[in-house]
Amino acid sequence: MKEQLEKILSTAKQELSECHDLKIMEDLRVKFLGKKGELTAILKQMGGLSAEERPVIGQLANKVRSEIEEKLAEKAEALKSEAAAKKMAEETIDVTLPGKAPRPGRLHPLTATLEEVKEIFLGMGFDIVDGPEVETDHYCFEALNMPKHHPARDTQDTFYINENVVLRTQTSSVQIRTMEQRKPPIRIISPGRVYRSDAVDATHSPLFHQIEGLVIDKGVTLGDLYGTLDLLMKKLYGKDAKIRLRPHHFPYTEPSAEVDLVCFNCGGKGCSMCKGEGYVELLGSGMVHPEVLRGCGIDPEVYSGFAFGIGLERITMGRYHINDMRLLYENDMRFLGQF
């Protein structure tokens, strides 16, 4: 039995010296010192020993247990130290390495274009005004010479909160509010979000952005409208930009005109983008209707004025040669990072 105990101790030391894992070390503890371990099996045989042998073997067994427990403790400490050192090495941060530079932000194409348009109009002496996006039927339609059941409402169908409250279809409502609150001369632009119940496609969206302009003063003519828009387009598209006014009808202007811009793709020669016409439709405009002026408390016999409405998405797409409006709303950095 003495030889068995010495062999258990020798084997335990050998296997513990070769152990490099805390789980394996725990398995070795159970193997040698557990309830069904090798040392316990030896101790269960002590009942068959003589009275003289029993204390000698018992003392040796205790010594073997003590040495194995000491070796287990030493090995556990060593393995924990190795694991900590390994973790520290893996998680070490080399502070001498260059850091990752933050990606610089940039303006969205719509925002960049809007800021430039604002600067152009501020340079021409215009004020920038804002108004509510949730608007009453009066300011959105009726004050613009479009009473209920007027056919022009069909092309500007919007989202109704109730019968008298809507999401505005155009920022012309801001023009009405301004004419009610200010006395001429008035020179403003009113940029902002507008809403129409359009299906989403490459050129339409139920939400888009509009920049409306209004000038009211004595002696304002259609020539002033042309000069203002011509200067705007030359600032945006270059000195070779040309516009033309085409007769049209809007209930809130008389006379009314659609404004076309010479095609920036072909320079007016005709191509698929302009459908061979040499011009692309850009915005609606005209002289403010006398009834609109009268409804805002402005005497049309004394004052006249012009108004126009530009789609921000349309001029942005023209500036950057974008052929699908949806790209402006999808927040795809692969697309936006080009501008």
C-alpha positions in Angstrom: 0.0 0.0 0.0 3.0 2.3 0.7 4.1 1.8 -2.9 0.6 2.6 -4.2 0.5 5.9 -2.3 4.0 6.8 -3.5 2.9 6.0 -7.1 -0.2 8.1 -6.8 1.9 11.1 -5.6 4.5 10.6 -8.4 1.8 10.3 -11.0 -0.1 13.3 -9.7 3.0 15.5 -9.8 3.9 14.3 -13.3 0.4 14.9 -14.8 0.1 18.3 -13.0 3.4 19.4 -14.4 2.2 18.7 -17.9 -1.2 20.3 -17.4 -1.9 23.7 -19.1 -5.6 24.1 -18.7 -7.7 24.9 -15.6 -10.4 22.5 -16.6 -8.0 19.6 -17.0 -6.4 20.5 -13.7 -9.9 20.2 -12.1 -10.3 16.8 -13.7 -7.0 15.7 -12.1 -8.1 16.9 -8.7 -11.2 14.7 -8.9 -9.1 11.8 -10.3 -6.7 11.8 -7.3 -8.6 13.4 -4.4 -12.3 13.0 -5.3 -14.8 10.8 -3.4 -14.1 8.1 -6.0 -10.5 9.1 -6.6 -7.4 7.0 -6.3 -6.3 8.2 -2.9 -9.8 7.6 -1.4 -9.8 4.1 -2.8 -6.5 3.4 -1.0 -7.9 4.8 2.3 -10.9 2.5 2.1 -8.5 -0.5 2.3 -6.9 0.6 5.6 -9.4 -1.4 7.6 -7.5 -4.6 6.6 -4.2 -3.3 7.9 -2.7 -4.3 11.3 -2.7 -2.0 14.2 1.0 -1.3 13.7 0.7 -0.5 10.0 -2.5 1.7 10.2 -0.9 4.8 11.7 2.1 4.6 9.4 0.0 4.3 6.2 -2.5 7.0 7.5 0.4 9.4 8.1 1.7 8.7 4.6 -1.7 9.1 3.0 -2.2 12.5 4.7 1.2 13.6 3.4 0.3 12.5 -0.1 -3.0 14.4 0.1 -1.3 17.5 1.4 1.4 17.5 -1.3 -1.1 16.9 -4.1 -3.3 19.8 -2.7 -0.2 22.0 -2.6 0.7 21.2 -6.2 -2.9 21.8 -7.3 -2.9 25.2 -5.6 0.5 26.1 -7.2 -0.7 25.0 -10.6 -4.0 26.8 -10.4 -2.1 30.1 -9.5 0.3 29.6 -12.4 -2.5 28.9 -14.9 -4.5 31.9 -13.8 -1.4 34.1 -14.1 -0.7 32.7 -17.6 -4.4 33.3 -18.6 -4.3 36.9 -17.3 -1.0 37.6 -19.1 -2.3 36.2 -22.3 -5.5 38.3 -22.1 -3.5 41.4 -21.4 -1.3 40.7 -24.5 -4.3 40.2 -26.7 -6.1 43.3 -25.5 -3.1 45.6 -25.4 -3.7 48.9 -27.3 -0.7 50.3 -29.1 -1.1 54.0 -28.4 1.7 54.7 -30.9 -0.4 53.6 -33.8 -2.3 56.3 -35.7 -5.9 56.7 -34.8 -8.9 56.4 -37.2 -9.7 59.8 -38.4 -13.5 60.6 -38.1 -15.3 60.8 -41.4 -16.0 64.4 -42.2 -19.7 65.3 -42.7 -21.0 67.2 -45.6 -24.3 68.8 -46.7 -27.0 66.8 -48.3 -27.4 67.8 -52.0 -30.9 69.3 -51.2 -29.5 71.3 -48.3 -26.5 72.5 -50.3 -28.7 73.7 -53.2 -31.2 75.3 -50.8 -28.4 77.2 -49.0 -27.1 78.5 -52.3 -30.6 79.6 -53.4 -31.1 81.4 -50.1 -27.8 83.3 -50.6 -28.7 84.3 -54.1 -32.1 85.8 -53.0 -30.6 87.4 -49.9 -28.2 89.1 -52.3 -31.2 90.4 -54.3 -32.8 91.9 -51.1 -35.3 89.2 -50.4 -36.3 88.1 -46.9 -36.7 84.4 -46.0 -39.9 83.5 -44.2 -41.4 80.3 -42.9 -44.9 79.1 -42.1 -46.8 76.1 -40.8 -46.8 72.8 -42.7 -50.2 71.9 -41.3 -52.4 74.5 -42.8 -56.1 75.5 -43.1 -58.0 75.0 -46.3 -58.4 78.8 -46.5 -54.6 79.6 -46.7 -53.8 76.5 -48.8 -56.6 76.9 -51.4 -59.3 79.5 -50.9 -57.1 82.6 -50.4 -55.2 81.5 -53.6 -58.4 81.9 -55.7 -59.3 78.2 -55.5 -62.6 77.9 -53.7 -64.1 74.5 -52.8 -64.8 72.3 -55.8 -62.5 74.3 -58.0 -61.0 71.9 -60.7 -57.4 73.1 -60.0 -57.6 71.4 -56.6 -57.5 68.0 -58.4 -53.9 68.5 -59.4 -52.9 69.5 -55.9 -54.7 66.8 -53.9 -53.2 66.5 -50.5 -53.6 64.8 -47.1 -56.5 66.0 -45.0 -56.5 66.1 -41.2 -60.2 67.1 -41.4 -62.4 69.1 -43.8 -60.6 72.4 -43.0 -57.1 71.3 -42.0 -54.6 69.9 -44.5 -50.9 69.3 -45.1 -50.0 72.2 -47.3 -49.5 71.5 -51.1 -47.3 74.5 -51.6 -45.6 77.2 -49.6 -47.9 79.8 -51.3 -49.8 79.8 -48.0 -46.8 81.6 -46.5 -47.2 84.3 -49.2 -50.8 84.8 -48.1 -49.9 85.1 -44.5 -47.1 87.5 -45.3 -49.4 89.8 -47.4 -51.9 89.8 -44.6 -49.2 90.8 -42.0 -47.0 93.2 -44.0 -47.6 96.2 -46.1 -45.9 96.5 -49.5 -43.2 96.6 -50.6 -42.8 92.9 -50.0 -39.9 90.8 -51.3 -39.7 87.3 -49.9 -39.0 83.6 -50.6 -40.6 80.8 -48.5 -38.8 77.5 -48.7 -40.2 74.4 -47.0 -41.7 70.9 -47.1 -45.0 70.4 -49.0 -47.2 67.4 -49.5 -49.3 65.9 -52.3 -50.9 62.5 -52.6 -48.6 61.4 -55.5 -47.4 57.9 -56.1 -43.7 57.5 -55.6 -41.6 57.2 -58.8 -38.5 58.7 -60.4 -40.0 62.2 -60.5 -42.7 62.2 -57.9 -43.0 61.9 -54.1 -45.8 62.6 -51.6 -43.3 64.8 -49.8 -41.0 67.2 -51.5 -39.5 70.7 -51.1 -40.6 73.9 -52.6 -39.2 77.5 -52.8 -41.8 80.1 -53.5 -41.0 83.7 -54.2 -43.2 86.8 -53.9 -42.6 90.5 -54.8 -45.3 93.1 -54.3 -44.7 96.8 -55.0 -45.8 99.6 -57.2 -45.0 99.2 -60.9 -43.9 95.5 -60.8 -44.0 93.9 -64.2 -43.6 90.5 -65.9 -40.2 91.8 -67.0 -39.1 92.0 -63.3 -40.2 88.3 -62.9 -38.1 87.3 -66.0 -35.0 89.3 -64.8 -35.2 87.7 -61.3 -35.5 84.1 -62.6 -32.9 84.7 -65.3 -30.4 85.9 -62.7 -31.2 82.9 -60.4 -30.6 80.4 -63.2 -27.4 82.0 -64.3 -26.1 81.9 -60.7 -27.1 78.2 -60.3 -26.2 76.9 -63.8 -23.7 79.3 -65.2 -23.7 82.3 -67.4 -24.9 80.3 -70.4 -28.1 79.3 -68.8 -31.2 80.5 -70.7 -34.9 80.5 -69.7 -38.1 81.0 -71.6 -41.6 81.8 -70.4 -44.5 79.8 -71.8 -48.2 80.9 -71.4 -50.0 78.8 -68.8 -52.8 79.0 -66.3 -52.7 79.1 -62.5 -55.8 80.3 -60.5 -53.6 82.6 -58.3 -51.7 84.4 -61.1 -52.7 86.4 -64.2 -51.0 86.2 -66.6 -49.4 82.9 -65.7 -46.3 81.3 -67.2 -44.4 78.1 -67.1 -40.6 78.7 -67.0 -38.4 76.4 -68.9 -34.6 76.1 -68.7 -32.4 75.3 -71.7 -31.4 71.7 -71.4 -28.2 71.4 -69.3 -27.5 68.0 -71.0 -27.6 69.1 -74.7 -27.4 72.9 -74.5 -30.7 73.3 -76.4 -29.9 71.0 -79.3 -32.5 68.3 -78.2 -31.8 65.0 -76.5 -33.7 62.2 -74.6 -33.5 64.2 -71.4 -35.5 67.1 -72.8 -37.5 64.9 -75.2 -36.0 66.7 -78.2 -37.3 70.1 -77.2 -34.1 71.7 -76.1 -35.7 72.9 -72.9 -36.8 71.3 -69.6 -39.8 72.5 -67.6 -38.6 74.0 -64.3 -41.2 76.0 -62.5 -44.5 77.9 -62.5 -44.9 81.6 -62.2 -47.0 84.7 -63.0 -48.3 88.0 -61.9 -50.2 87.8 -58.7 -54.0 87.7 -59.4 -55.8 90.9 -58.4 -58.3 88.8 -56.5 -55.5 87.4 -54.4 -54.2 90.8 -53.6 -57.6 92.2 -52.8 -58.3 89.2 -50.5 -55.1 90.1 -48.5 -56.1 93.8 -48.2 -53.8 95.1 -50.9 -55.2 97.4 -53.5 -54.5 95.9 -57.0 -55.0 99.3 -58.6 -52.0 100.6 -56.7 -49.8 97.6 -56.3 -48.8 94.7 -58.5 -46.5 91.8 -58.0 -45.1 88.4 -59.3 -44.9 85.0 -57.7 -43.1 81.8 -58.6 -42.7 78.3 -57.1 -39.6 76.2 -57.7 -39.3 72.5 -56.8 -36.0 72.2 -54.8 -35.6 68.5 -55.9 -36.0 69.5 -59.6 -33.2 72.1 -59.6 -31.0 69.8 -57.4 -31.4 67.0 -59.9 -30.6 69.3 -62.7 -27.4 70.7 -61.0 -26.1 67.2 -60.1 -27.4 65.3 -63.1 -29.5 63.0 -61.0 -32.2 61.1 -62.9 -34.2 59.6 -60.0 -35.7 61.7 -57.2 -35.8 58.7 -54.8 -32.0 58.7 -54.6 -32.3 61.9 -52.6 -34.3 60.3 -49.9 -32.8 56.9 -49.4 -29.8 58.0 -47.3 -27.4 55.7 -49.2 -23.9 56.9 -48.3 -22.5 55.4 -51.5 -24.7 57.9 -53.4 -24.5 60.9 -51.1 -20.8 60.6 -50.7 -20.3 61.7 -54.3 -21.5 65.2 -53.7 
